[in-house]
Amino acid sequence: MSDIRVTRSSREHPGAENRLASRSPVRALAAVLAVICVSLFGLTACGSSGQGADGEKRVFAEAEDGAFPVTVQHTYGETTIESQAQRVVVVGWAGSDLAVQLGTVPVAQGPAGGTGDSAEFYPWFRDAVSDLGAPLPATDPSLERGEVNTEFVLKQNPDLILAVQSGITADEYRKLSDIAPTVAFPDEPWGTSAEDHLDMVAEALGRPSLAEKVTGELDDRIAEAAGKHEDLAGKTFLYGFLPEDGQTVIFSDTDPRVKTLQKLGLVDSPDLAALAEESDGVSSFNVSIEKLIATSADLYVTGADREKWDAASRSDRAFAAWGPVRDGHAALMTDSDVNLALSVSTPLSLAWAIDDIADVLSAAL
């Protein structure tokens, strides 16, 4: 982990619409969860009752030897966790995927923000929780973005709050910490890397070694998909949104979805670093279409249905004349669930969608 410090006591030792082709190979991976107390990528431990105050089982993995007590440092100080949490509330983005991957189903979280059945929960998350036999978490919009509803959090009776990929303020952190031990982000709001996110969640839940296994098996899974799409190797790309009012949003190479595309073999546009530097190095930033069309890229990757893409291209002639758009090399993640899976880029979501993501990229070359 970079820039994250974790200490233990001296006696202890050393994360929808327009459905694409069938996901049966990916579903097969998810089916591993159906084996008692076994999650994707090898979660095995099953001795703890894992029951919260309501009697519902939510913990499906023992803490590793020597995991507690643990102190995790973050932007607002440090948080000491004395023992394995039984009732976890997740604030922010993607943390629930990681918790479930590591064997703990949260009691509450923010809604997924998708459409239809994916409005409340990502399909891969719903599948994983169902296979574990646990209840789905309660949801509240304030746990995804906006000012956190601390009264809602208090009613969940949590013993741990994970806000590792969030934008909670110092005041919100103080209020949440009065309810339960709270782990905030390591540095910038909404700026936690996928690697640091998994590592911090794993430390807080007492399963750091499992996080290493999850990472290794995810890398193998992405490498397998990349091997089936060798045409992606070395192709340059930018990832962004549809143009609006003469500008768009571009994502830097610190963003998890960009890192996923890199692992599939794509390489950053040679102009990305300069664009990111002008915007103070944040993970996403506004770029004028005038600047965008001066960049070079083999692919432009975005999430949009065909109708919205066509309308945006018609409304901005400069954007429509830009190389990747003009030549038909826009990789549109038209399936909203696949687009969500790439956006969160967790091990759970990528196991569910990586083949579809790679297929879309190859088809756009």
C-alpha positions as CSV (number, residue, x, y, z in Angstrom):
1,M,0.0,0.0,0.0
2,S,1.3,3.4,-0.8
3,D,0.9,6.3,1.7
4,I,-1.2,4.2,4.1
5,R,0.2,3.3,7.5
6,V,-1.3,0.5,9.5
7,T,0.0,-0.5,12.9
8,R,-0.8,-3.3,15.3
9,S,-0.1,-3.8,19.0
10,S,3.5,-5.0,19.7
11,R,2.3,-8.6,20.3
12,E,0.8,-8.9,16.8
13,H,2.4,-9.9,13.5
14,P,2.2,-9.0,10.2
15,G,-8.7,-3.7,-0.9
16,A,-29.5,-3.7,-17.9
17,E,-30.3,-2.2,-21.1
18,N,-29.0,-3.5,-24.5
19,R,-27.6,-6.6,-22.9
20,L,-24.4,-7.8,-24.5
21,A,-23.4,-11.4,-25.2
22,S,-24.0,-14.0,-22.5
23,R,-21.9,-13.7,-19.3
24,S,-21.8,-17.4,-18.6
25,P,-18.0,-17.7,-18.0
26,V,-18.2,-14.8,-15.6
27,R,-21.3,-16.2,-13.9
28,A,-19.4,-19.3,-13.4
29,L,-16.9,-17.4,-11.3
30,A,-19.6,-15.9,-9.3
31,A,-21.0,-19.4,-8.7
32,V,-18.0,-20.1,-6.5
33,L,-19.8,-18.1,-3.9
34,A,-22.4,-20.7,-3.6
35,V,-20.1,-23.1,-1.9
36,I,-20.6,-22.6,1.8
37,C,-18.7,-19.5,3.0
38,V,-16.6,-19.3,-0.2
39,S,-16.6,-16.1,-2.1
40,L,-15.1,-15.1,-5.4
41,F,-11.3,-15.5,-5.6
42,G,-11.1,-18.0,-2.8
43,L,-12.7,-16.6,0.4
44,T,-12.9,-19.6,2.7
45,A,-13.2,-19.2,6.5
46,C,-16.4,-20.0,8.2
47,G,-16.0,-20.4,12.0
48,S,-17.6,-17.2,13.2
49,S,-21.3,-17.0,13.7
50,G,-21.1,-13.5,12.2
51,Q,-24.5,-12.6,13.6
52,G,-25.3,-9.0,14.3
53,A,-27.8,-7.6,16.8
54,D,-30.7,-8.5,14.6
55,G,-29.6,-12.1,14.4
56,E,-28.9,-12.0,10.7
57,K,-25.6,-13.5,9.6
58,R,-23.4,-11.0,7.8
59,V,-19.8,-12.2,8.5
60,F,-18.6,-15.2,6.5
61,A,-14.9,-15.1,7.2
62,E,-12.8,-15.3,10.3
63,A,-10.3,-12.5,11.0
64,E,-6.7,-13.6,10.3
65,D,-4.4,-14.4,13.1
66,G,-3.0,-11.3,14.7
67,A,-5.3,-9.0,12.8
68,F,-6.6,-7.1,15.8
69,P,-6.3,-4.7,17.3
70,V,-5.3,-2.7,14.3
71,T,-4.9,1.1,13.8
72,V,-5.5,2.5,10.4
73,Q,-4.3,6.1,9.6
74,H,-6.2,8.3,7.3
75,T,-6.7,12.0,6.5
76,Y,-8.5,12.8,9.7
77,G,-6.0,11.0,12.0
78,E,-6.1,7.3,13.0
79,T,-8.8,4.7,13.9
80,T,-8.2,1.8,16.1
81,I,-10.4,-1.3,15.6
82,E,-10.3,-3.7,18.6
83,S,-12.0,-6.8,17.1
84,Q,-13.8,-8.1,14.0
85,A,-16.8,-6.0,13.1
86,Q,-20.2,-7.6,12.8
87,R,-22.2,-4.6,11.6
88,V,-20.5,-2.5,9.0
89,V,-21.8,0.7,7.3
90,V,-20.2,1.7,4.1
91,V,-20.1,5.4,3.0
92,G,-19.1,6.4,-0.5
93,W,-18.2,4.5,-3.6
94,A,-17.4,0.8,-4.2
95,G,-16.6,-0.1,-0.6
96,S,-19.5,-2.6,-0.3
97,D,-18.1,-4.7,-3.2
98,L,-14.8,-5.0,-1.3
99,A,-16.4,-5.8,2.0
100,V,-18.5,-8.6,0.5
101,Q,-15.4,-9.9,-1.5
102,L,-13.7,-10.2,1.9
103,G,-16.5,-11.9,3.6
104,T,-18.6,-9.2,5.3
105,V,-22.0,-8.0,4.0
106,P,-22.7,-4.4,5.2
107,V,-25.8,-3.6,7.1
108,A,-26.1,-0.3,5.2
109,Q,-24.7,1.5,2.2
110,G,-25.6,4.0,-0.6
111,P,-27.7,3.0,-3.6
112,A,-25.9,1.7,-6.7
113,G,-27.3,4.5,-8.9
114,G,-28.0,2.3,-11.9
115,T,-31.3,1.8,-13.7
116,G,-34.0,-0.8,-13.2
117,D,-32.9,-3.6,-11.0
118,S,-29.5,-1.9,-10.6
119,A,-30.9,1.2,-9.0
120,E,-30.3,0.0,-5.5
121,F,-27.7,-2.8,-5.9
122,Y,-25.2,-3.7,-8.6
123,P,-26.1,-7.1,-10.1
124,W,-22.8,-8.6,-9.2
125,F,-23.2,-7.4,-5.6
126,R,-26.8,-8.8,-5.4
127,D,-25.6,-12.2,-6.8
128,A,-22.7,-12.4,-4.3
129,V,-24.9,-11.5,-1.3
130,S,-27.5,-14.0,-2.4
131,D,-25.0,-16.8,-2.8
132,L,-23.7,-16.1,0.7
133,G,-27.3,-16.3,2.0
134,A,-27.2,-12.9,3.7
135,P,-29.8,-10.1,3.7
136,L,-29.2,-7.2,1.4
137,P,-28.1,-4.0,3.1
138,A,-30.4,-1.1,3.9
139,T,-29.7,1.9,1.6
140,D,-29.8,5.6,2.0
141,P,-28.8,8.1,-0.8
142,S,-26.7,10.1,1.7
143,L,-24.3,7.2,2.0
144,E,-23.4,7.5,-1.6
145,R,-23.0,11.2,-2.0
146,G,-24.0,14.4,-0.2
147,E,-24.2,15.1,3.5
148,V,-24.3,11.9,5.5
149,N,-27.6,11.2,7.3
150,T,-26.1,10.4,10.7
151,E,-29.5,9.5,12.2
152,F,-29.9,6.8,9.6
153,V,-26.4,5.5,10.3
154,L,-27.1,5.5,14.1
155,K,-30.2,3.4,13.6
156,Q,-28.1,0.7,11.9
157,N,-26.2,0.1,15.2
158,P,-22.8,-0.2,13.4
159,D,-19.6,-1.3,15.0
160,L,-17.5,-0.1,12.0
161,I,-18.0,2.6,9.4
162,L,-15.9,2.4,6.2
163,A,-15.6,5.7,4.3
164,V,-12.4,5.0,2.4
165,Q,-13.6,6.2,-1.0
166,S,-15.8,9.1,0.0
167,G,-15.9,12.8,0.5
168,I,-16.9,13.0,4.1
169,T,-15.9,16.3,5.8
170,A,-14.0,16.6,9.1
171,D,-17.3,17.4,10.8
172,E,-19.0,14.3,9.3
173,Y,-16.0,12.2,10.3
174,R,-16.4,13.5,13.9
175,K,-20.1,12.7,14.0
176,L,-19.6,9.3,12.5
177,S,-16.8,8.5,14.9
178,D,-19.1,9.2,17.8
179,I,-21.3,6.4,16.5
180,A,-18.6,3.8,15.7
181,P,-14.9,3.6,14.7
182,T,-14.7,5.3,11.3
183,V,-12.0,4.8,8.6
184,A,-11.9,7.8,6.2
185,F,-9.9,8.2,3.0
186,P,-6.1,8.4,3.1
187,D,-5.5,11.7,1.4
188,E,-7.9,13.5,-1.0
189,P,-11.7,13.2,-1.1
190,W,-12.8,10.7,-3.7
191,G,-9.2,10.1,-4.6
192,T,-8.4,6.7,-3.1
193,S,-6.7,4.3,-5.5
194,A,-8.3,0.9,-6.0
195,E,-5.3,-0.8,-4.5
196,D,-5.3,1.4,-1.3
197,H,-9.1,1.1,-1.0
198,L,-8.9,-2.7,-1.0
199,D,-5.9,-2.7,1.4
200,M,-7.6,-0.4,3.9
201,V,-10.9,-2.2,3.9
202,A,-9.0,-5.5,4.3
203,E,-7.0,-4.2,7.3
204,A,-10.2,-2.8,8.9
205,L,-11.9,-6.2,8.5
206,G,-8.9,-8.2,9.6
207,R,-8.2,-10.0,6.3
208,P,-5.1,-8.4,4.7
209,S,-3.7,-11.7,3.4
210,L,-7.1,-12.4,1.7
211,A,-6.8,-9.0,0.0
212,E,-3.5,-10.1,-1.6
213,K,-5.1,-13.2,-2.9
214,V,-8.0,-11.3,-4.3
215,T,-5.6,-8.9,-6.1
216,G,-3.6,-11.8,-7.6
217,E,-6.6,-13.7,-8.9
218,L,-8.1,-10.5,-10.3
219,D,-4.9,-9.8,-12.2
220,D,-4.9,-13.3,-13.6
221,R,-8.5,-12.9,-14.6
222,I,-7.8,-9.6,-16.5
223,A,-4.7,-11.1,-18.1
224,E,-6.8,-14.0,-19.4
225,A,-9.3,-11.5,-21.0
226,A,-6.4,-9.5,-22.4
227,G,-4.9,-12.7,-23.9
228,K,-8.2,-13.2,-25.8
229,H,-7.9,-9.6,-27.2
230,E,-4.3,-9.2,-28.2
231,D,-5.5,-6.5,-30.7
232,L,-5.8,-4.1,-27.7
233,A,-2.1,-4.2,-26.8
234,G,-0.4,-0.9,-27.4
235,K,-3.5,1.0,-28.6
236,T,-3.8,4.5,-27.1
237,F,-7.0,5.7,-25.4
238,L,-8.7,8.4,-23.5
239,Y,-11.7,7.7,-21.1
240,G,-14.3,10.4,-20.7
241,F,-17.9,11.5,-20.8
242,L,-20.1,12.8,-23.6
243,P,-19.5,16.4,-24.6
244,E,-21.8,19.1,-23.1
245,D,-21.6,22.8,-23.5
246,G,-18.3,22.7,-25.3
247,Q,-16.5,20.6,-22.8
248,T,-16.2,17.1,-21.4
249,V,-14.8,15.2,-18.4
250,I,-11.6,13.1,-18.9
251,F,-10.2,10.6,-16.4
252,S,-6.5,10.4,-15.5
253,D,-4.4,7.3,-15.0
254,T,-5.1,7.5,-11.2
255,D,-8.7,6.5,-11.8
256,P,-9.6,2.8,-11.3
257,R,-11.4,2.4,-14.6
258,V,-8.4,3.8,-16.5
259,K,-6.1,1.4,-14.7
260,T,-8.4,-1.5,-15.7
261,L,-8.1,-0.5,-19.3
262,Q,-4.4,-0.4,-19.0
263,K,-4.3,-3.9,-17.6
264,L,-6.2,-5.0,-20.7
265,G,-3.3,-3.8,-22.8
266,L,-4.3,-0.2,-23.7
267,V,-1.9,2.6,-23.1
268,D,-2.7,6.2,-22.2
269,S,-2.9,8.8,-24.9
270,P,0.4,10.6,-25.1
271,D,-1.5,13.8,-24.3
272,L,-3.2,12.6,-21.1
273,A,-0.4,13.5,-18.8
274,A,-0.4,17.1,-20.0
275,L,-4.2,17.4,-19.6
276,A,-4.0,16.0,-16.1
277,E,-1.2,18.2,-15.1
278,E,-3.1,21.3,-16.1
279,S,-5.9,20.2,-13.8
280,D,-3.8,19.7,-10.7
281,G,-3.6,15.9,-11.0
282,V,-7.1,15.0,-9.8
283,S,-8.6,11.7,-11.1
284,S,-11.1,13.5,-13.4
285,F,-11.2,16.9,-14.8
286,N,-13.0,19.2,-17.3
287,V,-11.5,19.6,-20.7
288,S,-12.7,21.9,-23.4
289,I,-13.6,20.3,-26.7
290,E,-11.1,22.6,-28.3
291,K,-8.3,21.1,-26.3
292,L,-9.7,17.5,-26.6
293,I,-9.6,17.6,-30.4
294,A,-5.9,18.5,-30.3
295,T,-5.1,15.2,-28.6
296,S,-4.2,11.9,-30.2
297,A,-5.9,8.6,-29.3
298,D,-6.8,5.3,-31.1
299,L,-9.9,4.9,-28.9
300,Y,-12.3,7.1,-27.0
301,V,-13.9,5.0,-24.2
302,T,-17.2,6.2,-22.7
303,G,-20.4,5.0,-21.2
304,A,-23.5,6.0,-23.2
305,D,-26.3,4.4,-25.1
306,R,-26.2,4.9,-28.9
307,E,-29.0,7.4,-29.0
308,K,-27.3,9.8,-26.6
309,W,-24.0,9.3,-28.3
310,D,-25.4,10.2,-31.7
311,A,-27.2,13.2,-30.3
312,A,-24.0,14.5,-28.7
313,S,-22.0,13.9,-31.8
314,R,-24.6,15.9,-33.9
315,S,-24.7,18.7,-31.4
316,D,-20.9,19.2,-31.3
317,R,-19.3,19.3,-34.8
318,A,-15.8,19.7,-33.5
319,F,-16.1,16.6,-31.3
320,A,-17.6,14.7,-34.2
321,A,-14.6,15.6,-36.4
322,W,-12.1,14.4,-33.8
323,G,-10.1,11.4,-35.0
324,P,-11.5,8.5,-32.8
325,V,-15.1,9.8,-33.2
326,R,-14.8,10.5,-36.9
327,D,-13.2,7.2,-37.7
328,G,-15.7,5.1,-35.7
329,H,-13.3,4.2,-32.9
330,A,-15.4,5.1,-29.9
331,A,-15.8,2.3,-27.5
332,L,-19.4,2.8,-26.1
333,M,-20.3,0.9,-23.0
334,T,-23.9,0.9,-24.0
335,D,-24.9,-1.7,-21.4
336,S,-25.5,0.4,-18.3
337,D,-24.5,-2.5,-15.9
338,V,-21.3,-3.2,-17.8
339,N,-20.5,0.6,-17.7
340,L,-21.2,0.6,-13.9
341,A,-18.9,-2.4,-13.5
342,L,-16.0,-0.6,-15.3
343,S,-16.8,2.6,-13.4
344,V,-16.3,1.0,-10.0
345,S,-13.6,-1.4,-11.2
346,T,-13.7,-3.6,-8.1
347,P,-12.6,-7.3,-8.2
348,L,-16.2,-8.3,-7.9
349,S,-17.5,-6.1,-10.7
350,L,-14.6,-6.9,-13.0
351,A,-15.1,-10.7,-12.6
352,W,-18.6,-10.1,-13.7
353,A,-18.0,-7.9,-16.7
354,I,-14.3,-8.0,-17.9
355,D,-15.1,-10.2,-20.9
356,D,-17.8,-7.8,-22.1
357,I,-15.6,-4.8,-21.5
358,A,-12.8,-6.3,-23.6
359,D,-15.3,-7.2,-26.3
360,V,-16.5,-3.7,-26.6
361,L,-13.0,-2.3,-26.8
362,S,-12.0,-4.8,-29.6
363,A,-15.1,-4.1,-31.6
364,A,-14.3,-0.4,-31.6
365,L,-10.8,-0.8,-33.1
